Amino acid sequence: MPIGKAVAYGAVTVVNALATGKGSALSVSLWTEATVKLTDKPGVVDGVIVSDPQEDKMLMEKCVLKVLKRFNVDCVYGAYVETRSNIPIARGLKSSSVASNAIVLAVLNALNEELPDEEVLRLGIEASIEAGVTVTGALDDASASYLGGVTVTDNKAMKVLKRFEIDDDVKVLIYVPKFKRYTTKMDLSRLKLMAEELDVAFREAIEGRWRTAMVLNGLICCSALGYSLEPVLNALETGALASGLSGKGPAIVALARQNSINSIKKTWRTLDGELIETSVNNRKAQMLR
């Protein structure tokens, strides 16, 4: 039976969309790779998240069935799916959006089909909503993962308002606490109180001032969601171009030139968790032939 493979890249928050439906995200060089083998068991989807086998597989199933139904072959095929990733799950690092992009593309690859970028994104977002892994549809996260670079989006209108690239030489340092926080299980009422302030950050992002947008977002979201601001302030103090909370957390991100990374690492090494070093990504998600 046909096999398809694809890879999609990670993303971090520039402006959180949970309060207003409008957001911005930046792609980074973390990745999720999906392998899809079509089967002769129509409508049956099975598989494994190799990098975190205990996680729920509902998103995997929804993504596969969305694509099979799009081409009217859900009565012909089922699928076995494997995903591998170096993105920690439920830390605010867009693992669900990245996985949905990779799986949708891998199914298309297995079917030897192609779709416009907008439809690939839409299928993954619809699957994410149906699987209950997103509140807003997360077009900001999904589009950054899929298109690369920085995207600024209106999630409610399902529109990518702007995309731009930033210097590939910018490094990304991520502090990842040991605990998980799932978006759909969080009380977002305090964050919604900050909608007007987050809209200021959003306007900065759409004008291309991503550094200011990320810092404003970090200060607002850490305060509203109960995280310490110390990691953000320490990163800025030691040379970061920008720093802030990614998604609903708990991950904190710092963007910096190479000559500042070691200083930020030093100040973050006392924190309880792991540090991930990567870089900005401007590449699109892609099928792997």
C-alpha positions as a Markdown table, in Angstrom:
| # | Residue | x | y | z |
|---|---|---|---|---|
| 1 | Met | 0.0 | 0.0 | 0.0 |
| 2 | Pro | 1.2 | 3.6 | -0.6 |
| 3 | Ile | 3.4 | 5.3 | 1.9 |
| 4 | Gly | 3.7 | 9.1 | 2.4 |
| 5 | Lys | 6.1 | 11.2 | 4.4 |
| 6 | Ala | 6.3 | 14.9 | 5.3 |
| 7 | Val | 8.0 | 17.3 | 7.7 |
| 8 | Ala | 6.7 | 20.5 | 9.3 |
| 9 | Tyr | 8.7 | 22.9 | 11.5 |
| 10 | Gly | 8.1 | 24.2 | 15.0 |
| 11 | Ala | 6.9 | 27.7 | 16.0 |
| 12 | Val | 6.9 | 30.0 | 19.0 |
| 13 | Thr | 4.5 | 32.8 | 19.9 |
| 14 | Val | 5.1 | 36.4 | 19.0 |
| 15 | Val | 1.5 | 37.5 | 20.0 |
| 16 | Asn | -0.9 | 35.2 | 21.7 |
| 17 | Ala | -4.3 | 34.9 | 19.9 |
| 18 | Leu | -6.2 | 33.3 | 22.8 |
| 19 | Ala | -7.7 | 36.5 | 24.0 |
| 20 | Thr | -8.6 | 38.3 | 20.8 |
| 21 | Gly | -8.5 | 35.8 | 18.0 |
| 22 | Lys | -5.6 | 37.7 | 16.4 |
| 23 | Gly | -2.0 | 36.5 | 16.8 |
| 24 | Ser | 1.5 | 36.1 | 15.4 |
| 25 | Ala | 4.0 | 33.3 | 15.5 |
| 26 | Leu | 7.6 | 32.7 | 14.4 |
| 27 | Ser | 8.8 | 29.4 | 12.9 |
| 28 | Val | 11.8 | 27.7 | 14.4 |
| 29 | Ser | 14.0 | 24.8 | 13.3 |
| 30 | Leu | 12.4 | 22.2 | 15.5 |
| 31 | Trp | 10.4 | 19.6 | 13.6 |
| 32 | Thr | 7.8 | 16.9 | 13.4 |
| 33 | Glu | 8.0 | 14.2 | 10.8 |
| 34 | Ala | 5.0 | 12.0 | 9.8 |
| 35 | Thr | 4.9 | 8.7 | 8.0 |
| 36 | Val | 1.5 | 7.5 | 6.7 |
| 37 | Lys | 0.9 | 4.1 | 5.3 |
| 38 | Leu | -2.5 | 3.6 | 3.7 |
| 39 | Thr | -4.3 | 0.4 | 4.5 |
| 40 | Asp | -7.3 | -1.6 | 3.2 |
| 41 | Lys | -9.3 | -1.0 | 6.3 |
| 42 | Pro | -11.6 | 1.9 | 5.3 |
| 43 | Gly | -12.0 | 4.6 | 8.0 |
| 44 | Val | -9.7 | 2.9 | 10.5 |
| 45 | Val | -6.7 | 5.0 | 11.6 |
| 46 | Asp | -4.1 | 3.7 | 14.0 |
| 47 | Gly | -0.6 | 4.7 | 14.8 |
| 48 | Val | 1.9 | 5.9 | 17.4 |
| 49 | Ile | 3.5 | 9.1 | 18.5 |
| 50 | Val | 7.0 | 7.7 | 18.7 |
| 51 | Ser | 8.4 | 10.5 | 20.7 |
| 52 | Asp | 5.6 | 10.5 | 23.3 |
| 53 | Pro | 3.6 | 7.3 | 23.1 |
| 54 | Gln | 1.3 | 8.1 | 26.0 |
| 55 | Glu | -0.2 | 11.2 | 24.2 |
| 56 | Asp | -3.7 | 11.1 | 22.8 |
| 57 | Lys | -3.9 | 10.1 | 19.1 |
| 58 | Met | -7.3 | 11.8 | 18.3 |
| 59 | Leu | -5.6 | 14.6 | 16.3 |
| 60 | Met | -3.8 | 12.0 | 14.2 |
| 61 | Glu | -7.1 | 10.2 | 13.3 |
| 62 | Lys | -8.9 | 13.5 | 12.5 |
| 63 | Cys | -6.2 | 14.7 | 10.2 |
| 64 | Val | -6.1 | 11.5 | 8.2 |
| 65 | Leu | -9.8 | 11.2 | 7.8 |
| 66 | Lys | -10.1 | 14.9 | 6.8 |
| 67 | Val | -7.8 | 14.3 | 3.8 |
| 68 | Leu | -9.3 | 11.0 | 2.8 |
| 69 | Lys | -12.8 | 12.5 | 2.8 |
| 70 | Arg | -11.5 | 15.5 | 0.8 |
| 71 | Phe | -10.7 | 13.1 | -2.0 |
| 72 | Asn | -13.7 | 10.7 | -1.4 |
| 73 | Val | -11.5 | 7.8 | -0.6 |
| 74 | Asp | -12.4 | 7.3 | 3.1 |
| 75 | Cys | -14.4 | 4.3 | 2.0 |
| 76 | Val | -11.4 | 2.8 | 0.3 |
| 77 | Tyr | -8.5 | 3.5 | 2.7 |
| 78 | Gly | -7.6 | 3.6 | 6.3 |
| 79 | Ala | -4.1 | 4.4 | 7.6 |
| 80 | Tyr | -1.3 | 3.6 | 10.0 |
| 81 | Val | 0.6 | 6.7 | 11.1 |
| 82 | Glu | 3.9 | 7.3 | 12.9 |
| 83 | Thr | 5.0 | 10.7 | 14.0 |
| 84 | Arg | 8.5 | 11.6 | 15.4 |
| 85 | Ser | 9.3 | 15.0 | 16.8 |
| 86 | Asn | 11.8 | 16.9 | 18.9 |
| 87 | Ile | 9.1 | 19.4 | 20.1 |
| 88 | Pro | 8.0 | 18.9 | 23.7 |
| 89 | Ile | 4.3 | 18.4 | 23.9 |
| 90 | Ala | 1.9 | 20.7 | 25.9 |
| 91 | Arg | 4.6 | 23.3 | 26.7 |
| 92 | Gly | 3.2 | 26.1 | 24.4 |
| 93 | Leu | 5.5 | 25.1 | 21.5 |
| 94 | Lys | 2.8 | 24.4 | 18.9 |
| 95 | Ser | 3.3 | 20.7 | 18.8 |
| 96 | Ser | -0.3 | 20.1 | 17.8 |
| 97 | Ser | -0.3 | 22.6 | 14.9 |
| 98 | Val | 3.0 | 21.2 | 13.7 |
| 99 | Ala | 1.8 | 17.6 | 13.8 |
| 100 | Ser | -1.4 | 18.4 | 11.9 |
| 101 | Asn | 0.6 | 20.1 | 9.1 |
| 102 | Ala | 3.0 | 17.1 | 8.9 |
| 103 | Ile | 0.2 | 14.5 | 8.9 |
| 104 | Val | -2.0 | 16.2 | 6.4 |
| 105 | Leu | 1.0 | 16.6 | 4.0 |
| 106 | Ala | 2.0 | 13.0 | 4.5 |
| 107 | Val | -1.5 | 11.7 | 3.6 |
| 108 | Leu | -1.4 | 13.9 | 0.5 |
| 109 | Asn | 2.0 | 12.4 | -0.3 |
| 110 | Ala | 0.6 | 8.9 | 0.1 |
| 111 | Leu | -2.3 | 9.7 | -2.2 |
| 112 | Asn | 0.0 | 11.4 | -4.7 |
| 113 | Glu | -2.2 | 14.5 | -4.4 |
| 114 | Glu | -1.5 | 18.2 | -3.8 |
| 115 | Leu | -3.7 | 21.1 | -2.5 |
| 116 | Pro | -3.2 | 24.8 | -2.2 |
| 117 | Asp | -1.4 | 26.0 | 1.0 |
| 118 | Glu | -4.6 | 27.6 | 2.3 |
| 119 | Glu | -6.5 | 24.3 | 2.0 |
| 120 | Val | -3.7 | 22.2 | 3.7 |
| 121 | Leu | -3.8 | 24.7 | 6.6 |
| 122 | Arg | -7.6 | 24.6 | 6.7 |
| 123 | Leu | -7.8 | 20.8 | 6.9 |
| 124 | Gly | -5.3 | 20.7 | 9.7 |
| 125 | Ile | -7.0 | 23.4 | 11.7 |
| 126 | Glu | -10.4 | 21.8 | 11.3 |
| 127 | Ala | -8.9 | 18.5 | 12.5 |
| 128 | Ser | -7.3 | 20.3 | 15.5 |
| 129 | Ile | -10.6 | 21.9 | 16.5 |
| 130 | Glu | -12.5 | 18.6 | 16.2 |
| 131 | Ala | -9.8 | 16.8 | 18.2 |
| 132 | Gly | -10.2 | 19.5 | 20.9 |
| 133 | Val | -6.5 | 20.5 | 21.0 |
| 134 | Thr | -7.1 | 24.2 | 20.1 |
| 135 | Val | -9.3 | 27.1 | 21.2 |
| 136 | Thr | -8.9 | 29.6 | 18.4 |
| 137 | Gly | -8.1 | 27.3 | 15.5 |
| 138 | Ala | -4.4 | 28.4 | 15.9 |
| 139 | Leu | -4.0 | 29.7 | 12.4 |
| 140 | Asp | -1.1 | 31.8 | 13.7 |
| 141 | Asp | 0.8 | 28.8 | 14.9 |
| 142 | Ala | -0.2 | 26.5 | 12.0 |
| 143 | Ser | 0.7 | 29.1 | 9.3 |
| 144 | Ala | 4.1 | 29.9 | 10.9 |
| 145 | Ser | 4.9 | 26.2 | 11.1 |
| 146 | Tyr | 3.7 | 25.6 | 7.5 |
| 147 | Leu | 5.0 | 28.7 | 5.7 |
| 148 | Gly | 8.1 | 29.5 | 7.8 |
| 149 | Gly | 9.1 | 32.9 | 8.9 |
| 150 | Val | 6.8 | 35.2 | 10.9 |
| 151 | Thr | 3.1 | 35.2 | 10.2 |
| 152 | Val | 0.4 | 37.6 | 11.5 |
| 153 | Thr | -3.1 | 36.3 | 11.4 |
| 154 | Asp | -6.8 | 36.8 | 12.1 |
| 155 | Asn | -7.8 | 33.4 | 13.3 |
| 156 | Lys | -11.5 | 34.1 | 13.4 |
| 157 | Ala | -11.5 | 35.2 | 9.8 |
| 158 | Met | -9.0 | 32.4 | 8.9 |
| 159 | Lys | -6.7 | 34.9 | 7.1 |
| 160 | Val | -3.0 | 35.3 | 7.1 |
| 161 | Leu | -2.6 | 39.0 | 7.1 |
| 162 | Lys | 1.2 | 39.2 | 6.7 |
| 163 | Arg | 4.2 | 37.0 | 6.4 |
| 164 | Phe | 7.8 | 38.1 | 6.6 |
| 165 | Glu | 11.2 | 36.5 | 7.1 |
| 166 | Ile | 13.8 | 37.5 | 9.7 |
| 167 | Asp | 17.5 | 36.9 | 9.7 |
| 168 | Asp | 18.4 | 33.1 | 9.6 |
| 169 | Asp | 21.4 | 33.9 | 11.9 |
| 170 | Val | 19.1 | 34.7 | 14.8 |
| 171 | Lys | 19.3 | 31.9 | 17.4 |
| 172 | Val | 16.5 | 30.7 | 19.5 |
| 173 | Leu | 16.8 | 29.5 | 23.1 |
| 174 | Ile | 13.8 | 27.9 | 24.8 |
| 175 | Tyr | 13.4 | 27.2 | 28.5 |
| 176 | Val | 11.1 | 24.2 | 28.8 |
| 177 | Pro | 9.8 | 23.5 | 32.4 |
| 178 | Lys | 9.1 | 19.8 | 33.3 |
| 179 | Phe | 5.3 | 20.2 | 33.7 |
| 180 | Lys | 2.7 | 20.3 | 30.9 |
| 181 | Arg | -0.2 | 22.7 | 30.4 |
| 182 | Tyr | -2.9 | 21.8 | 27.9 |
| 183 | Thr | -4.6 | 24.8 | 26.2 |
| 184 | Thr | -8.2 | 23.5 | 26.4 |
| 185 | Lys | -7.9 | 22.8 | 30.1 |
| 186 | Met | -6.8 | 26.3 | 31.1 |
| 187 | Asp | -8.8 | 29.2 | 32.6 |
| 188 | Leu | -8.2 | 32.0 | 30.2 |
| 189 | Ser | -10.4 | 34.6 | 31.9 |
| 190 | Arg | -7.5 | 36.7 | 33.1 |
| 191 | Leu | -5.8 | 36.6 | 29.7 |
| 192 | Lys | -9.0 | 37.9 | 28.1 |
| 193 | Leu | -9.0 | 40.9 | 30.5 |
| 194 | Met | -5.8 | 41.9 | 28.7 |
| 195 | Ala | -7.3 | 41.9 | 25.2 |
| 196 | Glu | -6.8 | 45.6 | 24.7 |
| 197 | Glu | -3.1 | 45.4 | 25.7 |
| 198 | Leu | -2.6 | 42.3 | 23.5 |
| 199 | Asp | -4.1 | 44.2 | 20.6 |
| 200 | Val | -1.3 | 46.8 | 21.0 |
| 201 | Ala | 1.3 | 44.0 | 20.7 |
| 202 | Phe | -0.6 | 42.7 | 17.6 |
| 203 | Arg | -0.4 | 46.1 | 15.9 |
| 204 | Glu | 3.4 | 46.1 | 16.6 |
| 205 | Ala | 3.7 | 42.7 | 14.9 |
| 206 | Ile | 1.7 | 43.6 | 11.8 |
| 207 | Glu | 4.0 | 46.6 | 11.4 |
| 208 | Gly | 7.0 | 44.2 | 11.4 |
| 209 | Arg | 8.2 | 45.1 | 14.9 |
| 210 | Trp | 8.2 | 41.5 | 16.1 |
| 211 | Arg | 10.8 | 42.2 | 18.8 |
| 212 | Thr | 8.6 | 44.7 | 20.6 |
| 213 | Ala | 5.5 | 42.6 | 20.0 |
| 214 | Met | 7.1 | 39.5 | 21.6 |
| 215 | Val | 8.3 | 41.4 | 24.7 |
| 216 | Leu | 4.9 | 43.0 | 25.2 |
| 217 | Asn | 3.2 | 39.7 | 24.8 |
| 218 | Gly | 5.5 | 38.1 | 27.2 |
| 219 | Leu | 5.0 | 40.7 | 29.9 |
| 220 | Ile | 1.2 | 40.6 | 29.5 |
| 221 | Cys | 0.8 | 36.8 | 29.3 |
| 222 | Cys | 3.2 | 35.9 | 32.1 |
| 223 | Ser | 1.4 | 38.3 | 34.4 |
| 224 | Ala | -2.1 | 37.1 | 33.4 |
| 225 | Leu | -1.3 | 33.4 | 33.5 |
| 226 | Gly | 0.7 | 33.4 | 36.7 |
| 227 | Tyr | 4.3 | 32.8 | 35.4 |
| 228 | Ser | 7.4 | 34.5 | 36.8 |
| 229 | Leu | 8.7 | 37.3 | 34.7 |
| 230 | Glu | 12.3 | 36.7 | 35.8 |
| 231 | Pro | 13.3 | 34.4 | 32.9 |
| 232 | Val | 12.1 | 37.0 | 30.4 |
| 233 | Leu | 13.8 | 39.9 | 32.2 |
| 234 | Asn | 17.0 | 38.0 | 32.7 |
| 235 | Ala | 17.2 | 37.1 | 29.0 |
| 236 | Leu | 16.7 | 40.7 | 28.0 |
| 237 | Glu | 19.3 | 41.8 | 30.6 |
| 238 | Thr | 21.9 | 39.4 | 29.1 |
| 239 | Gly | 21.5 | 40.4 | 25.5 |
| 240 | Ala | 18.3 | 38.9 | 24.0 |
| 241 | Leu | 16.8 | 40.7 | 21.1 |
| 242 | Ala | 13.4 | 39.6 | 22.4 |
| 243 | Ser | 12.0 | 37.2 | 25.0 |
| 244 | Gly | 8.5 | 36.1 | 26.0 |
| 245 | Leu | 6.1 | 33.3 | 26.9 |
| 246 | Ser | 5.2 | 30.9 | 24.0 |
| 247 | Gly | 1.5 | 30.1 | 23.8 |
| 248 | Lys | -0.1 | 29.4 | 27.1 |
| 249 | Gly | 3.3 | 28.3 | 28.4 |
| 250 | Pro | 5.1 | 27.1 | 30.3 |
| 251 | Ala | 7.9 | 27.5 | 27.8 |
| 252 | Ile | 9.8 | 30.8 | 27.7 |
| 253 | Val | 11.6 | 31.8 | 24.5 |
| 254 | Ala | 14.6 | 34.1 | 23.9 |
| 255 | Leu | 15.9 | 35.2 | 20.5 |
| 256 | Ala | 19.5 | 36.4 | 20.3 |
| 257 | Arg | 22.6 | 36.7 | 18.2 |
| 258 | Gln | 25.1 | 33.9 | 18.7 |
| 259 | Asn | 27.4 | 36.0 | 20.9 |
| 260 | Ser | 24.6 | 36.5 | 23.5 |
| 261 | Ile | 23.4 | 32.9 | 23.7 |
| 262 | Asn | 25.9 | 31.6 | 26.2 |
| 263 | Ser | 25.1 | 34.5 | 28.6 |
| 264 | Ile | 21.4 | 33.7 | 28.4 |
| 265 | Lys | 22.1 | 30.0 | 28.9 |
| 266 | Lys | 24.1 | 30.8 | 32.0 |
| 267 | Thr | 21.4 | 32.8 | 33.6 |
| 268 | Trp | 18.7 | 30.2 | 32.7 |
| 269 | Arg | 20.7 | 27.1 | 33.9 |
| 270 | Thr | 19.5 | 27.5 | 37.4 |
| 271 | Leu | 15.8 | 27.1 | 36.3 |
| 272 | Asp | 14.1 | 23.7 | 36.8 |
| 273 | Gly | 13.7 | 22.2 | 33.3 |
| 274 | Glu | 15.6 | 21.8 | 30.1 |
| 275 | Leu | 17.1 | 24.3 | 27.6 |
| 276 | Ile | 16.6 | 23.8 | 23.8 |
| 277 | Glu | 18.8 | 25.7 | 21.4 |
| 278 | Thr | 17.7 | 26.1 | 17.8 |
| 279 | Ser | 17.4 | 28.8 | 15.2 |
| 280 | Val | 14.9 | 30.8 | 13.2 |
| 281 | Asn | 13.3 | 28.8 | 10.3 |
| 282 | Asn | 12.1 | 30.4 | 7.0 |
| 283 | Arg | 11.5 | 27.1 | 5.2 |
| 284 | Lys | 8.0 | 25.7 | 4.3 |
| 285 | Ala | 6.7 | 22.4 | 5.5 |
| 286 | Gln | 7.3 | 19.8 | 2.8 |
| 287 | Met | 6.6 | 16.3 | 1.6 |
| 288 | Leu | 9.6 | 13.9 | 1.8 |
| 289 | Arg | 10.0 | 11.8 | -1.4 |
